[in-house]
Amino acid sequence: MKSNDWKEKLNIVYSTNPEFNYQTNESDKIETIGKNNQKLRVSIEKKGRGGKTVTLVTGFVGTDDDLKELGRLLKTKCGVGGSSKDGEIIIQGEFKQRIIELLKAEGYTQTK
């Protein structure tokens, strides 16, 4: 049975070939690389945040679920709030040295 989902056919105007297979632009899922191969960078940022200081962890390569799990761990250990999205983790407050120590303890050896 053919699927008539219009979202799959968005960029196709019309095809007279009954055997034509609509191709979708499905991107491959990004797999999380090993902890010791992650090149995470920890920095402190104040610009564009209303004068609030945040600690920013960038360079994470992997799935959103793994990113959110790591962000949840860091927020819990620091006892503050934050968010995890778009490959970066935002921790409220100035916790650069503590986060570097926590990441190295978790096995992220290439953290700076």
C-alpha positions as a Markdown table, in Angstrom:
| # | Residue | x | y | z |
|---|---|---|---|---|
| 1 | Met | 0.0 | 0.0 | 0.0 |
| 2 | Lys | 1.3 | 3.5 | -0.9 |
| 3 | Ser | 1.8 | 6.1 | 1.7 |
| 4 | Asn | -0.1 | 9.4 | 0.8 |
| 5 | Asp | 1.7 | 11.5 | 3.4 |
| 6 | Trp | 2.0 | 14.9 | 1.8 |
| 7 | Lys | 5.0 | 15.9 | 3.9 |
| 8 | Glu | 7.1 | 13.2 | 2.2 |
| 9 | Lys | 6.2 | 14.7 | -1.3 |
| 10 | Leu | 6.8 | 18.4 | -0.6 |
| 11 | Asn | 9.4 | 19.1 | -3.2 |
| 12 | Ile | 7.9 | 16.9 | -6.0 |
| 13 | Val | 5.5 | 18.7 | -8.3 |
| 14 | Tyr | 4.1 | 15.9 | -10.3 |
| 15 | Ser | 5.2 | 12.5 | -11.7 |
| 16 | Thr | 3.4 | 10.4 | -14.3 |
| 17 | Asn | 5.4 | 7.3 | -13.6 |
| 18 | Pro | 3.4 | 5.0 | -11.4 |
| 19 | Glu | 6.6 | 3.3 | -10.2 |
| 20 | Phe | 8.2 | 6.6 | -9.1 |
| 21 | Asn | 9.5 | 6.5 | -5.6 |
| 22 | Tyr | 9.5 | 9.8 | -3.7 |
| 23 | Gln | 12.8 | 10.3 | -2.0 |
| 24 | Thr | 12.9 | 12.1 | 1.3 |
| 25 | Asn | 15.9 | 14.0 | 2.7 |
| 26 | Glu | 16.3 | 11.9 | 5.8 |
| 27 | Ser | 19.6 | 12.7 | 7.5 |
| 28 | Asp | 21.5 | 10.0 | 9.2 |
| 29 | Lys | 21.3 | 10.0 | 13.0 |
| 30 | Ile | 24.5 | 11.3 | 14.6 |
| 31 | Glu | 25.9 | 8.7 | 16.9 |
| 32 | Thr | 27.6 | 9.7 | 20.1 |
| 33 | Ile | 31.3 | 9.2 | 20.0 |
| 34 | Gly | 33.3 | 7.8 | 22.9 |
| 35 | Lys | 33.8 | 9.9 | 26.0 |
| 36 | Asn | 37.6 | 10.0 | 25.6 |
| 37 | Asn | 37.3 | 11.2 | 22.0 |
| 38 | Gln | 34.9 | 14.1 | 22.8 |
| 39 | Lys | 36.7 | 17.5 | 22.6 |
| 40 | Leu | 34.7 | 19.6 | 25.0 |
| 41 | Arg | 35.5 | 23.2 | 25.6 |
| 42 | Val | 34.3 | 25.0 | 28.8 |
| 43 | Ser | 34.1 | 28.8 | 28.8 |
| 44 | Ile | 32.4 | 31.6 | 30.7 |
| 45 | Glu | 30.1 | 33.9 | 28.8 |
| 46 | Lys | 28.3 | 37.0 | 29.8 |
| 47 | Lys | 27.5 | 38.7 | 26.5 |
| 48 | Gly | 23.9 | 38.7 | 25.3 |
| 49 | Arg | 22.5 | 37.2 | 28.5 |
| 50 | Gly | 21.3 | 40.3 | 30.3 |
| 51 | Gly | 24.4 | 40.6 | 32.4 |
| 52 | Lys | 24.1 | 37.1 | 33.8 |
| 53 | Thr | 27.2 | 34.9 | 33.9 |
| 54 | Val | 26.9 | 31.4 | 32.4 |
| 55 | Thr | 29.3 | 28.5 | 31.9 |
| 56 | Leu | 29.1 | 27.2 | 28.4 |
| 57 | Val | 30.2 | 23.6 | 27.4 |
| 58 | Thr | 30.6 | 23.3 | 23.6 |
| 59 | Gly | 31.9 | 20.7 | 21.2 |
| 60 | Phe | 29.7 | 17.8 | 22.1 |
| 61 | Val | 29.2 | 15.3 | 19.2 |
| 62 | Gly | 26.2 | 13.0 | 19.7 |
| 63 | Thr | 22.5 | 12.6 | 20.1 |
| 64 | Asp | 20.3 | 15.1 | 21.8 |
| 65 | Asp | 19.4 | 12.5 | 24.5 |
| 66 | Asp | 23.0 | 12.0 | 25.4 |
| 67 | Leu | 23.6 | 15.8 | 25.5 |
| 68 | Lys | 20.6 | 16.3 | 27.7 |
| 69 | Glu | 21.8 | 13.5 | 30.0 |
| 70 | Leu | 25.2 | 15.1 | 30.4 |
| 71 | Gly | 23.6 | 18.5 | 31.0 |
| 72 | Arg | 21.4 | 17.0 | 33.6 |
| 73 | Leu | 24.4 | 15.5 | 35.4 |
| 74 | Leu | 26.3 | 18.8 | 35.4 |
| 75 | Lys | 23.3 | 20.8 | 36.6 |
| 76 | Thr | 22.7 | 18.3 | 39.4 |
| 77 | Lys | 26.3 | 18.2 | 40.5 |
| 78 | Cys | 26.6 | 22.1 | 40.5 |
| 79 | Gly | 23.2 | 22.5 | 42.1 |
| 80 | Val | 22.1 | 25.1 | 39.5 |
| 81 | Gly | 19.8 | 25.4 | 36.5 |
| 82 | Gly | 20.6 | 25.5 | 32.8 |
| 83 | Ser | 19.8 | 24.1 | 29.4 |
| 84 | Ser | 21.1 | 21.7 | 26.8 |
| 85 | Lys | 20.4 | 22.2 | 23.1 |
| 86 | Asp | 22.1 | 22.7 | 19.7 |
| 87 | Gly | 25.3 | 20.8 | 20.8 |
| 88 | Glu | 26.0 | 23.0 | 23.8 |
| 89 | Ile | 25.2 | 22.9 | 27.5 |
| 90 | Ile | 24.5 | 26.2 | 29.4 |
| 91 | Ile | 25.0 | 26.1 | 33.1 |
| 92 | Gln | 23.9 | 29.2 | 35.1 |
| 93 | Gly | 26.7 | 30.7 | 37.1 |
| 94 | Glu | 30.5 | 30.6 | 37.1 |
| 95 | Phe | 31.5 | 27.0 | 37.5 |
| 96 | Lys | 34.3 | 26.6 | 34.9 |
| 97 | Gln | 36.9 | 24.8 | 37.1 |
| 98 | Arg | 34.3 | 22.6 | 38.8 |
| 99 | Ile | 32.7 | 21.5 | 35.5 |
| 100 | Ile | 36.2 | 20.6 | 34.0 |
| 101 | Glu | 36.9 | 18.4 | 37.0 |
| 102 | Leu | 33.4 | 16.8 | 36.8 |
| 103 | Leu | 33.8 | 16.1 | 33.1 |
| 104 | Lys | 37.3 | 14.6 | 33.6 |
| 105 | Ala | 36.0 | 12.4 | 36.4 |
| 106 | Glu | 33.2 | 11.2 | 34.0 |
| 107 | Gly | 35.8 | 10.1 | 31.4 |
| 108 | Tyr | 35.9 | 13.2 | 29.1 |
| 109 | Thr | 39.7 | 13.4 | 29.0 |
| 110 | Gln | 40.0 | 16.0 | 26.2 |
| 111 | Thr | 38.3 | 18.7 | 28.1 |
| 112 | Lys | 39.7 | 22.2 | 28.3 |
